[in-house]
């Protein structure tokens, strides 16, 4: 039994480190996307020099949104793994403890209950909806703005990049929806 606890503890520590790395990558990606967005908007009056290539400017933000959906899925998978490992580790501890441990108040379980959009308090849910909604609305608004500006150079051909962005938006939207569903841990870690 002690060997099993050591193995589970090692896997648990690895998963926690991986989840922290995922958060760091996510924040860095948001920083890069924000810098790109602000940088291109700062030169909005000069963008006409690019001509039809203005229609390509939203593509990095589309890629960022797709990558972020993958990061969100990875975070959900890691959360399930960490919660399952925490449960196994707590179950393996001495059952004759004088002070029983409430698993909902320690470790990743407590964090998930407080920060997961499905279980957080209403005020935190609202803040998360603003954050996630902004992460979706801002790239969409930017894409529309750049396509309007590109229309001056493309004329009716602006329909081509518009259609391409709409086609790309569909799987990204489903990926985000799937990622959000994977974050719903209320049914337990096995669901």
C-alpha positions in Angstrom: 0.0 0.0 0.0 2.8 2.6 0.8 4.2 2.0 -2.7 0.8 2.8 -4.2 0.6 6.0 -2.2 4.0 7.1 -3.5 3.1 6.4 -7.1 -0.2 8.2 -6.8 1.5 11.1 -5.0 4.1 11.4 -7.9 1.4 11.3 -10.5 -0.6 13.9 -8.5 2.4 16.2 -8.3 3.0 15.8 -12.0 -0.6 16.6 -12.9 -0.6 19.7 -10.6 2.6 20.9 -12.3 1.2 20.3 -15.7 -2.0 22.2 -14.8 0.1 25.1 -13.6 2.1 25.1 -16.8 -1.2 25.1 -18.8 -2.3 28.2 -16.9 1.0 29.9 -17.6 0.8 29.1 -21.3 -2.8 30.3 -21.4 -2.0 33.6 -19.8 1.0 34.1 -22.1 -1.2 33.4 -25.1 -3.7 35.9 -23.9 -0.9 38.4 -23.5 0.4 37.9 -27.0 -3.1 38.1 -28.5 -3.8 41.3 -26.6 -0.5 42.8 -27.7 -1.2 41.9 -31.3 -4.7 43.3 -31.2 -3.6 46.6 -29.6 -0.6 46.8 -31.9 -2.7 46.5 -35.0 -5.5 48.8 -33.8 -2.8 51.4 -32.9 -2.0 51.6 -36.6 -5.6 51.4 -37.8 -5.2 54.6 -39.9 -2.1 53.1 -41.6 -3.6 49.7 -42.3 -4.8 50.8 -45.8 -1.2 50.4 -46.9 -1.7 46.7 -46.6 -4.5 46.7 -49.1 -6.4 43.4 -49.4 -4.0 41.8 -46.8 -6.0 43.6 -44.1 -8.4 40.6 -44.4 -5.6 38.4 -43.1 -5.0 40.3 -39.8 -7.8 38.5 -37.8 -6.3 35.0 -38.6 -3.8 35.0 -35.7 -6.6 35.7 -33.3 -8.7 32.9 -34.8 -5.7 30.6 -34.2 -5.4 31.9 -30.7 -9.1 31.1 -30.0 -8.7 27.6 -31.4 -5.5 27.0 -29.3 -7.2 28.4 -26.2 -10.1 25.8 -26.7 -7.4 23.1 -26.6 -5.9 24.6 -23.4 -9.3 24.7 -21.8 -9.9 21.0 -22.6 -6.5 20.1 -21.2 -7.3 22.0 -18.0 -10.5 20.1 -17.7 -8.8 16.7 -18.2 -6.1 17.6 -15.7 -8.7 18.7 -13.2 -10.5 15.4 -13.5 -7.2 13.5 -13.0 -6.2 15.6 -10.0 -9.5 15.2 -8.3 -9.5 11.4 -8.9 -5.9 11.2 -7.5 -6.8 13.4 -4.5 -9.8 11.1 -3.8 -7.5 8.0 -4.0 -4.9 9.5 -1.8 -7.4 10.6 0.9 -9.0 7.2 0.8 -5.6 5.6 1.3 -4.8 7.6 4.4 -5.4 6.3 7.9 -9.1 5.9 8.4 -8.7 6.1 12.2 -7.8 9.8 12.2 -9.0 11.9 15.2 -9.9 14.8 13.0 -11.5 13.6 9.7 -10.5 15.6 6.6 -13.3 17.3 4.7 -12.2 16.6 1.0 -14.4 19.5 -0.2 -12.3 22.0 1.7 -8.7 21.1 0.7 -6.6 20.8 -2.4 -7.9 20.9 -5.9 -11.4 20.0 -4.9 -11.7 23.2 -2.9 -10.2 25.2 -5.8 -12.5 23.7 -8.3 -15.6 24.4 -6.2 -14.6 28.0 -5.9 -13.3 28.7 -9.4 -15.2 26.4 -11.8 -17.9 28.1 -13.7 -20.3 25.3 -12.9 -19.9 25.4 -9.2 -18.6 28.9 -8.3 -20.6 31.5 -6.5 -22.9 33.6 -8.6 -20.5 36.7 -8.5 -17.6 34.5 -9.7 -19.7 32.9 -12.4 -20.6 36.4 -13.6 -16.9 37.4 -13.7 -16.0 34.3 -15.6 -18.8 34.9 -18.1 -17.4 38.4 -18.7 -13.9 37.0 -19.2 -15.0 34.1 -21.5 -17.5 36.3 -23.3 -14.9 39.0 -23.8 -12.5 36.4 -25.1 -15.1 35.5 -27.8 -16.6 38.9 -28.5 -13.3 40.8 -28.9 -11.8 38.6 -31.7 -15.2 38.6 -33.4 -15.5 42.4 -33.3 -11.9 42.7 -34.5 -12.6 40.4 -37.4 -15.7 42.3 -38.4 -13.7 45.6 -38.1 -10.9 44.4 -40.3 -13.2 42.9 -42.9 -15.0 46.2 -43.2 -11.7 47.9 -43.7 -10.6 45.3 -46.2 -13.9 45.7 -48.1 -12.6 49.1 -49.4 -9.8 47.1 -51.2 -11.6 43.9 -52.0 -15.0 45.1 -52.9 -17.4 42.2 -53.2 -14.5 39.7 -52.9 -14.6 40.5 -49.1 -17.2 37.7 -49.0 -14.4 35.1 -49.5 -12.4 35.9 -46.3 -15.7 36.4 -44.5 -16.9 32.9 -45.5 -13.6 31.4 -44.5 -13.7 33.0 -41.1 -17.2 31.8 -40.6 -16.2 28.3 -41.6 -13.3 28.4 -39.1 -15.6 29.8 -36.4 -18.0 26.8 -36.4 -15.5 24.1 -35.2 -13.9 26.6 -32.8 -17.3 27.4 -31.2 -18.0 23.7 -30.8 -14.6 23.1 -29.3 -15.2 25.9 -26.7 -18.6 24.4 -26.0 -17.1 20.9 -25.5 -14.3 22.3 -23.3 -16.9 24.1 -21.1 -18.9 20.9 -20.8 -15.7 19.0 -19.8 -15.3 21.5 -17.0 -18.6 20.4 -15.4 -17.3 18.2 -12.6 -20.5 18.1 -10.6 -21.2 14.5 -11.6 -17.9 13.4 -10.2 -14.6 12.7 -11.7 -15.6 9.6 -13.6 -18.1 11.3 -15.8 
